[in-house]
Each structure stands twice: as C-alpha cells, then as structure tokens.
C-alpha cells in the first residue's frame, strides 16, 4: 500500500495547510487548546469558518485564547468548555453537555515524562491523560461523530512511541519500576493504536481516525523533559507543529482514510528498529491485533463506569 504524500512538509504551517478550505457550519473540538500547538490548531480550524470548541482544564486561559483567535481570524464562533482528561466526572460532564453533531475531534491534549503520578483509580497518569481520557471522550461522543457521516478524529501521538510498545500485562507500572519515558512512550503508542482501532470499529459509521507526530516544539509540554533537547535543525514553531494535525482534520486527500500515522504532513514509513532521528512508525503501533486488544482492555477498564462513556443513544443529535 503506497504511502500518502501531500504538497506540504516539515516547514509548512497550519495556516498554509488550511488555505482555501471552507468548514463553515462544521463543529470541531480541540482538546488542550489553551497552550502550545493546541492554540495554533484551533486558530487554523477557526480560519476555515468552523465552529470551534476549546476543551481545556483552565477555562480562564481558554477564554483568553478564544478572544485572541477571534481577534486574529474574525471567527466569532469560538467556545470554551472545561475538560480534565484525567477526571472521569469531567469527561462525563463534557459529554453530557454536547448535543450537536461533531465533524472533527482533535485529541491534542497531553502530558510528557511526568514524575510518577496516579489517578484516584490507580491508573498511571500519562496513560490516563494521553490515552484513556481521549478514548472515553471519543466513545461518549460516538453518536455525535456518526451523525456527520464523514467525521474525522485526529490523535496526536509522538515519535516517542518508538521508545516503548504497550506492555499490556503491566500498563500502569504495578510491577515494573516506574520510568517516565517508558510511560510516555507507551501512552503515545496507544494514541496510534486508537486511530487504528477507531477506524476499524467505526468506519461503517463514516468515522475515520489518524495519528501523527507534530514535531519538536518548545512548549509547556517539555517542562519535565530535563536536559532532553531536540537539535535546532529539527525544531518547529507551534504553527508548524500544528500543521500535521490540521492536515489530518481537513485535507481532501484524507477523505475516507484512517488508521495511519503521519509526520511532517506526510504518511510515515514503517521502521523495524529504533533510530537516532526518532522518525517513522513502529510496526507494533499499527498492528491490528494490538489495536483490538487495547480497545477491549480499555472498555474493560471503564466497565464499571458505563453511564459517563456509553454512546449517546438516548440523546437527540441535531
């Protein structure tokens, strides 16, 4: 199967990617849109005329970002809603408040290389925030996505997935000594496998999902990264870092395409071993059996919490 290529590359910006695209009247959610590439992702989508909801933990910061996006794009339809992806009640409240179709869901929010932390349920915080919260959010919004008939989910991953596959028998480091980078790596592998699984499960509903590596961007995400720095020639601005997310959300080239991984605005090649450039995608991150196992395990994790996260079968989507 040929890799998908586009006219864009590592230096392209989100604004360049959406030039000429009209999403007027389309509903969009961007998680983590109060900082970093989330801001520029939301700004570029606002430029298309879309109705954009910034799903953020800090709604005051979100309101400031929304005002700035409106000022720079002229789009008055920028909304802010509270969402903490490590908090099941917060996710449930967000889902309960959504009564519209959903055309694009950008699972952008994330944390990186945290010192060992756990949710009240005992889940490792990076896996819970980067993956489980987004899984629950998408599951709960399934019917809103299906209402569009051609909805897209964008899953922001990282080249750090090359650090670790998912260790299914010890996802939450109950037996292994905790390592912040292994935890981050497997959470980012999960983001890619979610794109594979969501496309497989929901393609019949017109829903496709793809994953991406945004690139090396200096944002608050790196505050726990210590001395780890990308070489200058590989660094991007936030506007460049948002370009691949926006491409997957809007490009006609991705119509009906799902379950793939992109970097620098083009589909990444499969690599069979790690490399110093941290480029390409590991086979284990695209493996459909791994995706099925993760999907099933994720549903089991939430089995006791069906009310917040079941599809919106009882609600009218208009």
C-alpha positions in Angstrom: 0.0 0.0 0.0 1.5 3.3 -1.1 2.3 5.9 1.5 0.1 9.1 1.3 2.1 12.1 0.3 1.0 15.8 0.2 2.3 19.1 -1.1 3.2 20.0 2.5 6.3 19.3 4.6 8.2 19.9 7.8 8.3 23.7 7.4 4.6 24.1 6.4 2.4 26.0 8.8 -1.2 25.2 9.9 -2.4 28.3 8.1 -0.8 27.2 4.8 -2.4 23.7 5.1 -6.0 25.1 5.5 -5.7 27.8 2.9 -8.8 27.6 0.6 -10.7 25.1 2.9 -14.2 26.0 4.0 -15.6 24.3 7.1 -18.4 26.9 7.7 -21.1 25.4 10.0 -18.9 22.4 10.9 -18.5 21.6 14.7 -14.9 21.0 15.9 -13.5 20.1 19.3 -9.8 20.6 20.1 -8.6 19.3 23.5 -5.7 21.0 25.2 -6.3 24.1 23.1 -5.2 26.7 25.7 -1.5 26.2 25.1 1.2 25.0 22.7 0.2 23.6 19.3 -3.4 23.3 20.5 -3.8 27.0 20.2 -2.5 27.0 16.6 -4.6 24.0 15.7 -7.7 25.8 16.9 -6.7 29.0 15.2 -6.2 27.3 11.8 -9.5 25.5 12.1 -11.2 28.8 13.0 -9.8 30.3 9.8 -11.8 27.8 7.9 -15.0 29.1 9.4 -15.6 26.1 11.6 -17.4 26.4 15.0 -14.5 25.5 17.4 -14.8 24.4 21.0 -11.6 24.7 23.1 -11.8 21.8 25.6 -9.4 22.8 28.3 -8.6 22.4 32.0 -8.1 26.1 32.6 -11.1 27.9 31.3 -9.7 31.3 32.1 -6.7 30.6 29.9 -9.1 29.2 27.3 -11.2 32.3 27.3 -8.1 34.4 26.6 -7.1 32.1 23.7 -10.6 32.2 22.3 -10.6 36.0 22.4 -7.2 36.1 20.6 -8.4 33.6 18.0 -11.5 35.7 17.3 -9.3 38.8 17.0 -6.9 37.2 14.5 -9.4 35.3 12.4 -12.6 37.2 12.7 -14.4 34.0 13.7 -17.0 34.7 16.5 -17.9 31.0 16.9 -15.1 30.1 19.3 -16.3 28.4 22.5 -14.6 27.2 25.7 -15.6 24.2 27.8 -14.0 22.6 30.8 -12.4 19.2 30.3 -9.9 17.4 32.5 -8.9 14.2 30.8 -7.7 12.5 34.0 -11.0 13.1 35.7 -13.9 10.7 34.7 -16.5 13.1 36.0 -15.1 16.0 34.0 -15.3 13.9 30.8 -18.8 12.7 31.7 -19.9 16.3 32.2 -18.4 17.4 28.9 -20.1 14.6 27.0 -23.5 15.2 28.7 -23.4 18.9 27.6 -22.7 18.1 23.9 -25.9 17.8 22.0 -24.7 18.7 18.4 -23.2 16.8 15.5 -19.4 16.6 15.7 -17.4 16.8 12.5 -13.8 16.9 13.8 -12.4 15.8 17.1 -8.7 16.6 17.7 -7.3 14.7 20.6 -4.5 17.1 21.2 -4.0 17.4 25.0 -1.2 15.6 26.7 1.4 15.4 29.3 5.1 14.3 29.0 7.6 12.5 31.2 5.8 13.1 34.4 7.2 12.0 37.8 5.2 9.1 39.0 1.5 10.1 39.5 -1.7 8.2 39.6 -5.4 9.0 39.2 -7.7 8.2 42.0 -8.4 4.9 40.2 -4.7 4.0 40.4 -4.1 4.5 36.7 -0.7 5.8 35.6 -1.2 9.5 34.9 0.4 9.7 31.4 -1.6 6.7 30.1 -4.8 8.0 31.7 -4.4 11.6 30.4 -2.9 11.0 27.0 -4.9 7.9 26.0 -7.6 6.7 28.4 -9.3 10.1 28.7 -9.4 10.6 25.0 -10.7 7.1 24.5 -13.5 7.8 26.9 -14.2 11.1 25.3 -14.4 9.7 21.8 -16.6 6.7 22.9 -19.0 9.1 24.6 -19.2 11.3 21.5 -19.5 8.4 19.1 -23.1 9.2 18.0 -22.3 12.9 17.6 -19.4 11.9 15.3 -21.6 9.4 13.4 -24.3 12.0 12.9 -22.0 13.8 10.4 -21.4 10.7 8.2 -17.8 11.7 7.4 -16.3 12.7 10.7 -12.6 12.7 11.5 -10.7 12.0 14.7 -7.1 13.3 14.9 -4.9 11.6 17.5 -1.8 13.5 18.5 1.0 11.0 19.2 4.8 11.3 19.2 8.0 9.8 17.8 8.4 8.8 21.5 6.1 5.8 20.7 9.4 4.3 19.3 10.6 4.1 22.9 8.0 1.6 24.0 5.2 -0.6 22.9 2.3 -1.1 25.2 3.2 -3.5 28.0 -0.3 -5.0 28.2 0.4 -7.1 31.3 1.7 -4.0 33.3 0.3 -0.9 31.7 0.1 1.0 35.0 3.6 0.1 36.3 2.3 -2.0 39.2 5.2 -4.4 38.9 7.9 -2.6 36.9 9.9 0.3 38.3 8.3 3.4 37.0 10.1 5.1 34.2 8.6 8.4 32.9 9.8 8.0 29.4 8.7 4.4 29.0 5.3 5.5 30.4 5.1 8.4 27.9 6.2 6.2 25.1 3.6 3.5 25.6 0.9 6.2 26.0 1.9 7.6 22.6 1.8 4.1 21.1 -1.7 3.9 22.5 -2.7 7.1 20.6 -1.7 5.5 17.3 -3.4 2.2 18.1 -6.5 4.1 19.0 -6.6 5.6 15.4 -6.3 2.0 14.1 -9.0 0.7 16.4 -11.4 3.6 16.0 -11.2 3.3 12.2 -11.8 -0.4 12.3 -14.7 -0.2 14.7 -16.4 2.9 13.3 -15.6 3.1 9.6 -19.1 1.8 8.9 -20.4 5.0 10.7 -18.3 7.2 8.4 -15.8 7.9 11.1 -12.0 7.7 10.4 -9.1 8.4 12.7 -5.4 9.0 12.0 -2.5 9.7 14.3 0.5 12.0 14.0 3.8 13.2 15.3 3.7 17.0 15.5 7.4 17.5 15.7 9.8 19.1 18.2 8.2 22.3 19.5 9.3 24.2 22.6 6.1 24.4 24.7 5.0 23.8 28.3 4.7 20.1 27.5 8.5 19.8 27.8 8.7 21.1 31.4 9.5 17.7 32.8 11.9 16.7 30.0 15.1 17.8 31.8 18.1 18.2 29.6 16.5 16.4 26.6 16.5 18.8 23.7 16.0 18.4 20.0 18.7 19.7 17.7 17.9 23.1 16.3 17.5 21.9 12.7 14.7 19.6 13.8 12.7 22.1 15.9 9.5 23.7 14.8 7.4 26.7 15.7 3.9 26.0 17.2 2.3 27.0 13.8 4.5 24.4 12.1 3.8 21.8 14.8 0.1 22.2 14.3 0.3 21.7 10.5 0.0 17.9 10.5 -2.9 17.9 12.9 -4.8 20.3 10.7 -3.9 18.4 7.6 -5.5 15.2 9.0 -8.5 17.2 10.1 -9.2 19.0 6.9 -7.4 17.8 3.8 -9.4 16.3 0.9 -6.5 13.9 0.4 -7.5 12.1 3.7 -11.2 11.6 2.8 -12.2 8.1 3.8 -8.6 7.3 5.0 -7.9 6.1 8.5 -5.7 4.0 10.7 -2.4 5.7 9.6 0.4 7.7 11.1 1.8 10.9 9.8 4.8 13.1 10.4 5.8 16.4 8.7 2.5 16.4 6.8 3.1 13.0 5.1 2.5 9.4 6.0 5.4 7.9 7.8 7.3 4.8 6.7 7.3 1.7 8.9 10.7 1.2 10.6 11.8 -2.1 12.0 14.1 -0.8 14.7 14.6 2.5 16.6 16.7 5.2 15.1 18.6 8.3 16.3 16.3 10.5 14.2 13.2 9.2 16.0 11.3 9.1 12.7 9.0 6.5 11.2 6.4 4.4 12.8 6.9 1.1 14.7 5.0 -2.0 13.4 3.6 -2.6 16.9 1.8 0.7 16.8 -0.1 -0.2 13.6 -0.7 -3.8 14.5 -4.5 -4.5 14.3 -4.3 -7.3 16.9 -2.7 -4.8 19.3 -5.4 -2.3 18.5 -8.1 -4.8 19.2 -6.6 -5.8 22.5 -6.2 -2.2 23.5 -9.8 -1.4 22.6 -11.1 -4.4 24.5 -8.9 -3.7 27.5 -9.9 0.0 27.5 -13.6 -1.0 27.5 -13.0 -3.3 30.4 -11.2 -0.6 32.4 -14.4 1.5 32.1 -16.8 -1.4 32.5 -17.9 -0.2 35.9 -18.5 3.4 34.7 -20.9 2.9 31.8 -23.0 5.9 32.4 -20.4 8.6 31.5 -18.9 6.9 28.5 -21.5 4.9 26.6 -22.5 6.3 23.2 -25.3 8.9 23.2 -28.1 6.5 22.1 -30.7 8.2 24.3 -30.0 11.8 23.2 -31.1 13.6 20.1 -28.3 14.9 17.9 -29.5 17.8 15.8 
